[in-house]
Amino acid sequence: MSTTTLFRSIFLILFFSINTFAQDTYQALLIDSDLKKNANAIIRSSHTEITIDAKDKLITNQKRAVTVLNKYGQKHEGAYVYYDDSKSIKTLEAVIYDAFGKEVKKYKKRDFLDVSVADGISIFNDNRAKRIDYTPSAYPYTIVFNLETVSTNTAFLPQWYPIEGYHLSTEQSSVKIINNSEIQLSYKETNLDSFKIEKKSEFYYEAKNIPAINYEAYSPSFTETVPSVKFALKQFSMESVEGENKDWNEFGKWINDKLIAGTQELPETVKLEILNLTADAKTPLEKAKIVYNYMQNKTRYISVQIGIGGWKPMLASDVDRLGYGDCKGLSNYTKALLDVVGVQSYYTIVYGDSDIRDIDTSFSSLQGNHAILSIPDNNSYITLECTDQTVPFGYNANFTDDRDVLIVTPTGGQIVHTKAYETNENSQVTNATVNLDNSGSIIAEINIKSKGTQYSKYRRLEAQTEKENILDYKDNFDGINNIQITNLLFNNNKDNIEFEEQIALNAKNYAKKVGNRLLFEPNLFNKSKKIPPKYANRKLPFKINRGFIDTDQYTIILPENLKIEALQEDVTIKNKFGSYQFSITKNNENTLVYNRKLIINKGDFSKEDYKAYRLFRAEVAKHDASKIVLQTI
């Protein structure tokens, strides 16, 4: 055999061996059935290796293979990378395989789409991303993604989550950090034992064969329940700005000195204007309210990601001149205005979301996704949301409430807890007068007053058109057929933080006619219809983040030729989840009064408690649908 023939034979053997290996490795049919159960996608393998060569040199290598089982799993492909001037991409490639492990498409670096991180939203943005543009013709398919980057920023070390989301199983995932610098590397492990995560060495972790987790209603925050490891350097560099991170106090001082200092100068004309506006204010709180109103009327929110990795706020003078800013810029601008009038306030970093997520008090690092402002008020803080031009002063429900945040002071950072809206603060009081006629038709006038977390409905109702609001009410009052909304009036009392709705409506044949009787449901306007889903074997504890109180009283006026034949007995239910009461009383022959009160308590509960909670809500729904019997005289 000639040398040429020999090499050709070896090449063909290697080619077909590699091809066969790829087909065997990425065949979706070979995936363990336990990993397919409840999964939209499967992480076949994910290995991240991070090499820290110096305070300002971070090398990241990642190889990842994900099998996507259906359209809901596409978001887990992971074939993208964020980059900016501080991060260079050395290797970027992806290969797509079909269900049988056959190669379908290959992407080189030049084939990736280059997009702005916030296309269509940001006016300024120096952060970009590269991603593939692939529309699958069939499921399942597998994406293998290979990436190497070099960054001068060491402030952001990746957190490792071997379980990346609900309905996503993990066949194999690992992370390894090689620290060639002389800088101390800190880390924090969470929930590793519960998932049998193997710690192969000090900074090397591996997970294998973790089935998908189903989303369960009322679950705690995802990050509270899954395994993770956080990493942070005690000394770091961000955009050539060096920092220290021994604890939250030191880290907060770095934010103040390096990111915020020098950004709060305002034009003299603006200073004079705000001093004149607050001249008659008698207390710091009055001044703060005037300043907040001034800021809301003068600015609008946009997304801005520019400078120091998107963490440094815009200059206050630029926000004033341009009339817009992001959460950082608007919070910093408001602080600058408050400084002018002598009101102390602190720039504050928080995880902003309807789900409650704390800044990790025991692990200082770059955390949070939002900036707000905190004003000291005796032993607590008033929180100012500066990105919403309609929100009342100090109102932070449903987005930044009841969580640990980092306030940044000139002397250092402090972890404090934002206002928690207690159950008795979150009230909705509904009063109504309902006139019923012989045919079962109704004419009603309704008054609803909402406070606390329930006040936030104002955002939707004030932003919508009247037509949209009418459709909303028809949906909310879906137990009333043939409904006609004849009048709507809102009163948003921002001083008392109370939202009032006045609704007039009529509906034909609301009560069901059976012979000479009418069957009438007295809870017309606040039925509890949604029963929590049933789980045969719930896996997670459950949490009620925010409690509330609903109080309803409806006066029901009957025509003279209808008499009351049967009324429901009073109902009272009490347990650790809350309470429910309703009664129907007869004021006279032609007037009934329906009273209802539902209290749901906030709290953390075991998974074993969930069944009892679900039964409680089912009982409430059953009694809310109770009927009374009226007879024609």
C-alpha positions as CSV (number, residue, x, y, z in Angstrom):
1,M,0.0,0.0,0.0
2,S,1.4,3.4,-1.0
3,T,1.9,6.2,1.6
4,T,-0.8,8.3,-0.1
5,T,-3.3,5.5,0.0
6,L,-2.4,4.8,3.7
7,F,-2.9,8.5,4.7
8,R,-6.2,8.6,2.7
9,S,-7.4,5.5,4.6
10,I,-6.5,6.9,7.9
11,F,-8.2,10.2,7.1
12,L,-11.4,8.4,6.0
13,I,-11.4,6.3,9.2
14,L,-10.9,9.4,11.3
15,F,-13.6,11.3,9.4
16,F,-16.2,8.6,9.7
17,S,-15.3,7.9,13.3
18,I,-15.8,11.6,14.2
19,N,-19.0,11.7,12.2
20,T,-20.3,8.5,13.9
21,F,-19.3,9.9,17.3
22,A,-21.2,13.1,16.7
23,Q,-24.2,11.2,15.5
24,D,-24.2,8.9,18.6
25,T,-23.5,11.8,21.0
26,Y,-26.2,14.1,19.7
27,Q,-29.0,11.7,18.8
28,A,-32.1,12.9,20.7
29,L,-33.4,9.3,20.7
30,L,-30.6,8.2,23.0
31,I,-31.5,10.7,25.8
32,D,-32.6,9.1,29.0
33,S,-36.4,9.2,29.3
34,D,-36.2,10.6,32.8
35,L,-34.5,13.7,31.4
36,K,-37.2,14.1,28.8
37,K,-40.0,14.1,31.3
38,N,-41.5,17.5,31.8
39,A,-38.7,19.1,29.7
40,N,-38.8,21.5,26.9
41,A,-35.0,21.3,26.4
42,I,-32.1,19.3,27.8
43,I,-28.6,20.6,28.6
44,R,-26.6,17.7,27.2
45,S,-23.3,19.1,28.3
46,S,-22.2,22.5,29.5
47,H,-18.6,23.2,30.6
48,T,-17.4,26.6,31.6
49,E,-13.7,27.2,32.4
50,I,-12.7,30.6,33.7
51,T,-9.1,31.6,33.9
52,I,-8.1,34.6,36.0
53,D,-4.6,35.7,34.9
54,A,-4.6,39.1,36.5
55,K,-6.8,41.7,38.1
56,D,-7.6,42.9,34.6
57,K,-7.5,39.7,32.5
58,L,-10.3,37.1,32.5
59,I,-10.4,34.3,29.9
60,T,-13.7,32.3,29.6
61,N,-14.0,29.1,27.6
62,Q,-17.5,27.6,27.2
63,K,-18.7,24.5,25.3
64,R,-22.4,23.8,25.5
65,A,-24.7,21.4,23.8
66,V,-28.5,21.8,24.2
67,T,-31.2,19.6,22.7
68,V,-34.4,21.5,22.1
69,L,-37.5,19.4,22.3
70,N,-40.2,21.9,21.3
71,K,-40.8,25.6,20.6
72,Y,-40.8,26.4,24.3
73,G,-37.3,25.1,24.6
74,Q,-35.8,27.5,22.1
75,K,-35.1,30.2,24.7
76,H,-32.6,27.8,26.3
77,E,-30.4,27.4,23.2
78,G,-27.8,29.7,24.8
79,A,-26.0,30.3,21.5
80,Y,-25.1,34.0,22.1
81,V,-22.5,36.1,23.7
82,Y,-22.6,39.7,25.1
83,Y,-19.5,41.8,24.4
84,D,-18.3,45.4,24.5
85,D,-15.0,47.3,24.2
86,S,-13.6,45.5,27.2
87,K,-14.4,41.9,26.0
88,S,-12.9,40.4,22.8
89,I,-14.3,37.3,21.2
90,K,-11.6,34.8,20.2
91,T,-13.7,31.8,19.3
92,L,-17.3,31.7,18.3
93,E,-19.0,28.8,16.5
94,A,-22.1,26.7,16.6
95,V,-23.3,23.5,14.9
96,I,-26.9,22.3,14.6
97,Y,-27.7,18.6,14.5
98,D,-31.1,17.0,13.8
99,A,-32.9,14.4,15.9
100,F,-30.6,11.6,14.5
101,G,-27.4,13.5,15.2
102,K,-26.8,14.5,11.6
103,E,-25.2,17.9,11.0
104,V,-27.7,20.4,9.6
105,K,-25.9,23.7,9.7
106,K,-22.6,25.1,10.9
107,Y,-22.0,28.7,12.0
108,K,-18.6,30.5,12.1
109,K,-18.1,33.7,13.9
110,R,-18.9,35.8,10.8
111,D,-22.3,34.0,10.5
112,F,-23.6,35.3,13.9
113,L,-25.9,38.2,13.9
114,D,-24.4,41.3,15.6
115,V,-27.2,43.2,17.5
116,S,-27.5,45.9,20.1
117,V,-28.4,44.4,23.5
118,A,-31.5,46.6,23.7
119,D,-32.5,47.2,20.1
120,G,-35.4,49.5,19.8
121,I,-35.3,50.6,23.4
122,S,-31.9,52.2,24.2
123,I,-30.9,55.5,22.8
124,F,-27.3,54.9,23.9
125,N,-25.8,51.5,24.1
126,D,-22.2,50.4,23.9
127,N,-23.0,46.8,24.8
128,R,-23.7,44.3,21.9
129,A,-24.5,40.7,21.4
130,K,-23.8,38.0,18.8
131,R,-26.4,35.3,18.3
132,I,-27.4,32.8,15.7
133,D,-30.5,33.3,13.6
134,Y,-32.0,29.8,13.2
135,T,-35.6,28.8,12.6
136,P,-36.0,25.0,13.1
137,S,-37.9,23.0,10.5
138,A,-38.4,20.2,13.0
139,Y,-38.0,19.1,16.6
140,P,-36.0,17.9,18.4
141,Y,-32.7,19.4,17.3
142,T,-29.4,20.0,19.1
143,I,-27.1,23.1,19.2
144,V,-23.5,22.8,20.0
145,F,-21.9,26.1,20.9
146,N,-18.3,26.9,21.4
147,L,-17.0,30.2,22.8
148,E,-13.8,31.8,24.0
149,T,-13.6,35.4,25.3
150,V,-10.9,37.6,26.9
151,S,-12.0,40.5,29.1
152,T,-10.3,43.2,31.0
153,N,-13.3,43.3,33.4
154,T,-13.0,41.0,36.4
155,A,-15.9,42.6,38.4
156,F,-18.4,40.2,36.9
157,L,-17.6,36.6,37.5
158,P,-20.2,34.1,36.2
159,Q,-22.6,32.5,38.6
160,W,-23.0,28.8,38.0
161,Y,-26.6,27.5,37.9
162,P,-26.6,23.8,36.7
163,I,-30.4,24.1,36.6
164,E,-31.0,27.2,34.4
165,G,-34.8,27.3,34.4
166,Y,-38.1,25.4,34.8
167,H,-38.8,22.6,32.3
168,L,-35.1,22.3,31.5
169,S,-33.2,19.1,32.5
170,T,-29.4,18.8,32.8
171,E,-27.5,15.8,31.6
172,Q,-24.1,17.3,32.5
173,S,-22.9,20.7,33.6
174,S,-19.7,21.9,35.2
175,V,-17.7,25.0,36.1
176,K,-14.0,25.4,36.8
177,I,-12.1,28.4,37.8
178,I,-8.3,28.6,37.5
179,N,-7.0,31.5,39.5
180,N,-3.5,32.4,38.3
181,S,-3.6,35.8,40.0
182,E,-2.6,36.4,43.6
183,I,-6.0,37.9,44.4
184,Q,-8.3,36.1,46.8
185,L,-11.3,34.5,45.2
186,S,-14.4,34.1,47.4
187,Y,-17.4,31.9,46.6
188,K,-20.7,30.9,48.0
189,E,-22.5,27.6,47.6
190,T,-26.2,27.2,47.8
191,N,-28.5,24.1,47.7
192,L,-25.7,21.8,46.5
193,D,-26.4,18.9,48.8
194,S,-30.1,18.7,47.8
195,F,-29.0,18.0,44.2
196,K,-25.9,15.8,44.8
197,I,-23.6,18.3,43.1
198,E,-20.0,17.0,43.1
199,K,-17.2,19.3,44.2
200,K,-14.2,18.0,42.3
201,S,-11.8,20.6,43.7
202,E,-11.9,24.0,45.4
203,F,-13.3,25.8,42.3
204,Y,-14.5,22.9,40.2
205,Y,-18.1,21.7,40.4
206,E,-20.1,19.2,38.3
207,A,-23.7,18.2,38.1
208,K,-25.2,15.1,36.3
209,N,-28.6,13.8,35.4
210,I,-30.9,16.4,37.0
211,P,-34.5,16.0,35.8
212,A,-36.5,19.0,34.8
213,I,-38.3,21.0,37.5
214,N,-41.9,21.8,36.9
215,Y,-43.1,25.3,37.7
216,E,-45.5,25.1,40.6
217,A,-47.8,28.0,41.6
218,Y,-46.8,30.0,44.6
219,S,-43.3,28.7,44.5
220,P,-40.5,30.7,46.1
221,S,-38.1,32.6,43.8
222,F,-36.4,30.1,41.4
223,T,-32.9,31.2,42.7
224,E,-33.9,30.2,46.2
225,T,-34.6,26.6,45.4
226,V,-32.0,25.5,42.9
227,P,-28.2,24.8,43.3
228,S,-25.8,27.6,42.5
229,V,-22.3,28.8,43.2
230,K,-21.3,32.5,43.2
231,F,-17.8,33.8,42.7
232,A,-16.2,37.1,43.3
233,L,-12.6,38.5,43.5
234,K,-11.6,40.6,46.5
235,Q,-9.9,43.0,44.1
236,F,-11.1,43.6,40.6
237,S,-11.1,45.9,37.6
238,M,-14.0,47.4,35.7
239,E,-13.3,49.4,32.6
240,S,-9.8,50.1,34.0
241,V,-11.3,51.3,37.3
242,E,-9.9,49.2,40.1
243,G,-12.0,48.2,43.1
244,E,-11.9,46.5,46.5
245,N,-14.6,44.0,47.6
246,K,-13.9,42.7,51.1
247,D,-17.5,43.3,52.3
248,W,-20.6,45.3,51.4
249,N,-19.3,48.4,53.2
250,E,-16.1,48.5,51.1
251,F,-17.9,47.6,47.9
252,G,-20.5,50.4,48.5
253,K,-17.8,52.9,49.1
254,W,-16.2,51.9,45.7
255,I,-19.5,52.5,44.0
256,N,-19.8,55.9,45.6
257,D,-16.3,57.0,45.0
258,K,-15.7,55.6,41.5
259,L,-19.2,55.5,39.9
260,I,-21.3,58.2,41.5
261,A,-18.8,60.9,42.7
262,G,-18.5,63.7,40.2
263,T,-21.8,63.0,38.4
264,Q,-24.2,65.2,40.4
265,E,-23.3,68.7,39.4
266,L,-26.3,70.7,38.2
267,P,-26.6,74.1,36.3
268,E,-27.0,77.1,38.6
269,T,-30.3,78.0,37.0
270,V,-31.7,74.6,38.0
271,K,-30.4,75.0,41.5
272,L,-32.1,78.4,41.8
273,E,-35.3,77.0,40.3
274,I,-35.6,74.1,42.8
275,L,-34.6,76.3,45.7
276,N,-37.5,78.7,44.8
277,L,-40.0,75.9,44.5
278,T,-39.1,74.5,47.9
279,A,-38.8,77.9,49.7
280,D,-42.1,77.6,51.6
281,A,-41.7,73.9,52.5
282,K,-41.5,73.4,56.2
283,T,-40.0,69.9,56.5
284,P,-37.5,67.8,54.6
285,L,-40.4,65.5,53.6
286,E,-42.3,68.4,52.0
287,K,-39.2,69.4,50.1
288,A,-38.6,65.8,48.9
289,K,-42.2,65.6,47.6
290,I,-41.7,68.9,45.6
291,V,-38.4,67.7,44.2
292,Y,-39.9,64.3,43.2
293,N,-42.8,65.9,41.5
294,Y,-40.4,68.2,39.6
295,M,-38.3,65.3,38.4
296,Q,-41.4,63.4,37.3
297,N,-42.8,66.3,35.3
298,K,-39.4,67.1,33.7
299,T,-38.1,63.6,32.7
300,R,-39.0,60.4,31.1
301,Y,-37.5,56.9,31.3
302,I,-35.3,55.3,28.6
303,S,-32.8,52.5,28.7
304,V,-29.2,53.6,28.8
305,Q,-26.2,51.3,28.9
306,I,-23.0,53.3,28.6
307,G,-19.8,53.5,30.6
308,I,-18.4,51.2,33.3
309,G,-20.3,48.2,32.1
310,G,-23.6,50.0,32.3
311,W,-23.2,50.7,36.0
312,K,-22.2,54.3,36.0
313,P,-25.1,56.8,35.9
314,M,-25.4,59.6,33.3
315,L,-24.3,63.0,34.5
316,A,-27.1,64.8,36.4
317,S,-26.6,67.8,34.1
318,D,-27.1,65.7,31.0
319,V,-30.4,64.2,32.4
320,D,-31.5,67.7,33.1
321,R,-30.6,69.0,29.7
322,L,-31.9,66.0,27.7
323,G,-35.0,65.3,29.8
324,Y,-34.5,61.6,30.0
325,G,-32.4,58.9,31.7
326,D,-32.5,55.3,32.8
327,C,-33.0,54.0,36.4
328,K,-29.4,55.0,37.3
329,G,-29.5,58.4,35.7
330,L,-32.9,59.4,37.0
331,S,-32.2,58.2,40.6
332,N,-28.8,60.1,40.5
333,Y,-30.5,63.2,39.1
334,T,-33.2,63.1,41.8
335,K,-30.4,62.7,44.4
336,A,-28.6,65.7,43.0
337,L,-31.8,67.8,43.3
338,L,-32.4,66.7,46.8
339,D,-28.8,67.6,47.7
340,V,-29.4,71.2,46.5
341,V,-32.3,71.6,49.0
342,G,-30.5,69.8,51.9
343,V,-32.5,66.5,51.9
344,Q,-30.3,63.5,52.5
345,S,-30.8,60.5,50.1
346,Y,-28.9,57.5,49.0
347,Y,-28.4,55.8,45.7
348,T,-29.7,52.3,46.0
349,I,-29.2,49.0,44.1
350,V,-32.0,46.5,44.1
351,Y,-33.4,43.5,42.3
352,G,-36.6,45.0,40.8
353,D,-39.3,42.5,40.0
354,S,-42.8,41.5,41.1
355,D,-41.1,38.3,42.5
356,I,-39.2,39.2,45.7
357,R,-35.5,38.7,45.4
358,D,-32.9,40.0,47.9
359,I,-29.4,41.3,47.5
360,D,-27.4,38.5,49.0
361,T,-26.4,40.0,52.3
362,S,-23.6,37.5,53.0
363,F,-21.8,37.8,49.6
364,S,-20.7,41.1,48.4
365,S,-20.5,41.4,44.6
366,L,-22.0,43.2,41.6
367,Q,-25.7,42.3,42.1
368,G,-29.1,43.8,41.3
369,N,-30.7,44.9,38.1
370,H,-32.3,48.3,39.1
371,A,-31.5,51.6,40.8
372,I,-33.8,53.5,43.1
373,L,-33.4,56.2,45.7
374,S,-33.8,55.9,49.5
375,I,-34.5,58.8,51.9
376,P,-33.9,58.2,55.6
377,D,-37.1,58.5,57.6
378,N,-36.5,57.9,61.4
379,N,-35.6,54.3,61.6
380,S,-36.6,53.3,58.1
381,Y,-36.4,54.6,54.5
382,I,-38.8,56.1,52.0
383,T,-38.2,54.5,48.6
384,L,-38.4,56.6,45.4
385,E,-39.0,54.9,42.1
386,C,-37.6,57.4,39.6
387,T,-38.4,55.7,36.3
388,D,-42.2,55.9,36.7
389,Q,-43.6,59.4,36.0
390,T,-47.0,58.5,37.5
391,V,-46.2,56.7,40.7
392,P,-47.0,58.5,44.0
393,F,-44.1,59.6,46.2
394,G,-42.8,56.7,48.3
395,Y,-44.9,54.0,46.7
396,N,-42.9,50.9,45.8
397,A,-45.4,48.0,46.0
398,N,-45.1,45.0,43.7
399,F,-41.7,45.8,42.3
400,T,-39.1,46.9,44.9
401,D,-41.0,46.2,48.2
402,D,-40.0,43.8,51.0
403,R,-36.5,43.0,50.0
404,D,-32.8,43.5,51.0
405,V,-31.2,46.3,49.0
406,L,-27.8,48.0,49.0
407,I,-27.8,51.7,49.8
408,V,-24.6,53.6,48.8
409,T,-23.4,56.2,51.3
410,P,-20.2,58.3,51.2
411,T,-18.8,56.2,54.0
412,G,-19.7,52.8,52.5
413,G,-22.5,50.4,51.5
414,Q,-25.2,49.2,53.8
415,I,-27.8,46.4,53.4
416,V,-31.3,47.6,54.4
417,H,-34.8,46.2,53.9
418,T,-37.4,48.1,51.9
419,K,-40.9,48.7,53.0
420,A,-43.1,45.6,53.3
421,Y,-46.8,46.1,52.7
422,E,-48.5,44.2,55.4
423,T,-51.8,42.4,54.8
424,N,-54.0,45.0,56.5
425,E,-52.5,47.8,54.3
426,N,-53.4,46.0,51.0
427,S,-57.1,46.6,51.0
428,Q,-59.9,46.8,48.5
429,V,-63.3,48.0,49.7
430,T,-66.3,47.6,47.4
431,N,-69.7,49.1,48.0
432,A,-72.5,48.7,45.6
433,T,-76.3,49.4,45.3
434,V,-78.0,46.9,43.0
435,N,-81.6,47.3,41.8
436,L,-83.2,44.1,40.6
437,D,-86.4,43.9,38.5
438,N,-89.0,41.2,38.0
439,S,-87.3,39.9,34.9
440,G,-84.0,39.4,36.7
441,S,-82.3,42.4,35.1
442,I,-80.1,44.7,37.2
443,I,-79.0,48.3,37.4
444,A,-76.0,48.9,39.7
445,E,-73.7,51.6,41.0
446,I,-70.3,50.4,42.3
447,N,-67.6,52.2,44.3
448,I,-64.2,50.5,44.8
449,K,-61.4,51.9,46.9
450,S,-58.0,50.3,46.7
451,K,-54.8,50.8,48.8
452,G,-51.4,49.2,49.3
453,T,-50.4,46.6,46.8
454,Q,-54.0,46.7,45.4
455,Y,-53.6,50.4,44.5
456,S,-51.2,49.6,41.7
457,K,-54.2,48.8,39.4
458,Y,-54.2,52.6,38.6
459,R,-51.3,52.0,36.2
460,R,-53.4,49.9,33.9
461,L,-56.7,51.7,34.3
462,E,-55.3,55.2,33.8
463,A,-53.2,54.2,30.8
464,Q,-56.0,52.4,28.9
465,T,-58.7,54.0,26.8
466,E,-62.2,54.0,28.0
467,K,-63.0,51.2,25.5
468,E,-60.2,49.1,26.9
469,N,-61.4,49.7,30.4
470,I,-64.9,48.7,29.6
471,L,-63.6,45.4,28.1
472,D,-61.6,44.9,31.3
473,Y,-64.6,45.3,33.6
474,K,-66.7,43.0,31.4
475,D,-63.9,40.5,31.8
476,N,-63.7,41.0,35.6
477,F,-67.5,40.8,36.0
478,D,-67.7,37.8,33.7
479,G,-70.5,36.2,35.8
480,I,-72.8,39.0,34.5
481,N,-74.2,38.3,31.0
482,N,-75.4,41.1,28.8
483,I,-73.5,43.7,30.8
484,Q,-73.5,47.3,29.7
485,I,-71.1,49.8,31.3
486,T,-72.8,53.1,31.3
487,N,-70.3,55.3,33.3
488,L,-66.7,55.1,34.5
489,L,-65.0,57.6,36.8
490,F,-61.6,57.3,38.5
491,N,-60.1,59.3,41.3
492,N,-56.4,58.8,41.9
493,N,-55.6,60.2,45.3
494,K,-51.8,60.3,45.2
495,D,-51.5,61.9,48.6
496,N,-53.3,59.2,50.4
497,I,-52.3,56.6,47.9
498,E,-55.8,55.4,47.3
499,F,-57.4,54.6,43.9
500,E,-61.2,55.0,43.6
501,E,-63.3,53.5,40.8
502,Q,-67.0,54.5,40.3
503,I,-68.8,52.3,37.8
504,A,-72.4,52.3,36.6
505,L,-73.8,49.4,34.7
506,N,-76.9,47.4,33.8
507,A,-77.5,43.9,32.6
508,K,-80.5,42.1,31.4
509,N,-81.6,38.7,32.8
510,Y,-78.8,38.5,35.4
511,A,-80.9,36.4,37.7
512,K,-82.0,33.0,36.2
513,K,-85.7,32.5,35.9
514,V,-87.0,29.1,36.9
515,G,-90.8,29.0,36.8
516,N,-92.0,31.7,39.2
517,R,-88.7,31.9,40.9
518,L,-85.4,33.8,40.3
519,L,-82.0,32.3,41.2
520,F,-79.8,35.3,42.2
521,E,-76.1,35.3,42.9
522,P,-75.5,38.1,45.4
523,N,-71.7,38.3,44.9
524,L,-71.8,40.2,41.6
525,F,-68.5,42.0,41.6
526,N,-65.8,40.2,43.4
527,K,-66.0,36.5,42.9
528,S,-62.9,34.4,43.7
529,K,-62.8,32.2,40.6
530,K,-59.2,31.1,40.3
531,I,-58.5,28.0,42.4
532,P,-54.8,27.2,42.7
533,P,-53.8,24.2,40.5
534,K,-53.8,20.7,41.9
535,Y,-50.5,18.8,42.1
536,A,-50.5,15.0,42.8
537,N,-47.0,15.3,44.3
538,R,-45.9,18.8,44.9
539,K,-42.1,19.2,45.1
540,L,-41.6,22.8,46.3
541,P,-42.7,24.8,49.4
542,F,-45.1,27.6,48.7
543,K,-45.0,31.2,49.5
544,I,-47.6,34.0,49.6
545,N,-45.5,37.1,49.0
546,R,-48.2,39.7,49.7
547,G,-51.4,39.4,51.7
548,F,-54.5,41.4,51.2
549,I,-58.0,42.2,52.5
550,D,-61.1,42.4,50.3
551,T,-64.2,43.8,51.9
552,D,-67.5,43.9,50.0
553,Q,-70.9,45.2,50.9
554,Y,-73.8,45.2,48.4
555,T,-77.2,46.6,49.1
556,I,-79.7,44.7,46.9
557,I,-83.1,46.3,46.3
558,L,-85.9,44.0,45.2
559,P,-89.2,44.9,43.5
560,E,-92.4,44.7,45.6
561,N,-93.7,41.5,43.9
562,L,-90.6,39.4,44.7
563,K,-90.3,37.8,48.1
564,I,-87.3,36.0,49.6
565,E,-87.8,32.3,49.7
566,A,-84.4,31.0,50.8
567,L,-81.1,32.6,52.0
568,Q,-77.7,31.1,52.5
569,E,-76.6,30.6,56.1
570,D,-73.7,32.7,57.3
571,V,-70.2,31.3,56.6
572,T,-67.0,31.8,58.6
573,I,-63.7,30.0,57.8
574,K,-60.4,30.7,59.6
575,N,-57.0,29.1,59.2
576,K,-53.3,30.1,59.1
577,F,-53.7,31.2,55.4
578,G,-56.4,33.8,56.2
579,S,-60.1,33.9,56.7
580,Y,-63.4,34.2,54.9
581,Q,-66.7,35.5,56.0
582,F,-70.0,36.2,54.2
583,S,-73.5,36.9,55.3
584,I,-76.8,38.0,53.7
585,T,-79.1,39.9,56.0
586,K,-82.7,41.1,55.3
587,N,-83.1,44.7,56.1
588,N,-86.8,44.7,55.1
589,E,-89.1,42.9,52.7
590,N,-87.4,44.6,49.7
591,T,-83.8,45.1,50.8
592,L,-81.0,42.6,51.3
593,V,-77.4,43.4,52.4
594,Y,-74.6,41.1,51.3
595,N,-71.4,41.3,53.3
596,R,-68.1,39.5,52.4
597,K,-64.6,39.7,53.8
598,L,-61.6,37.7,52.4
599,I,-58.2,37.9,54.1
600,I,-55.2,36.2,52.6
601,N,-52.1,36.3,54.8
602,K,-48.6,36.5,53.5
603,G,-46.1,33.8,54.6
604,D,-43.9,30.9,53.9
605,F,-45.5,27.5,54.0
606,S,-44.4,23.9,53.5
607,K,-45.3,21.9,50.5
608,E,-47.5,19.7,52.7
609,D,-49.6,22.8,53.5
610,Y,-50.4,23.5,49.9
611,K,-53.3,21.0,49.7
612,A,-55.0,22.7,52.6
613,Y,-54.5,26.1,51.1
614,R,-56.0,25.0,47.8
615,L,-59.0,23.5,49.6
616,F,-59.5,26.8,51.4
617,R,-59.5,28.8,48.2
618,A,-61.9,26.2,46.6
619,E,-64.3,26.7,49.5
620,V,-64.1,30.5,49.0
621,A,-64.9,30.1,45.3
622,K,-67.8,27.8,46.2
623,H,-69.4,30.2,48.6
624,D,-68.8,33.1,46.3
625,A,-71.0,31.4,43.8
626,S,-73.9,30.9,46.3
627,K,-77.4,31.7,45.2
628,I,-80.5,33.0,46.9
629,V,-84.0,32.1,45.8
630,L,-86.6,34.8,45.1
631,Q,-90.3,34.0,44.4
632,T,-92.8,36.0,42.5
633,I,-95.8,36.9,44.7
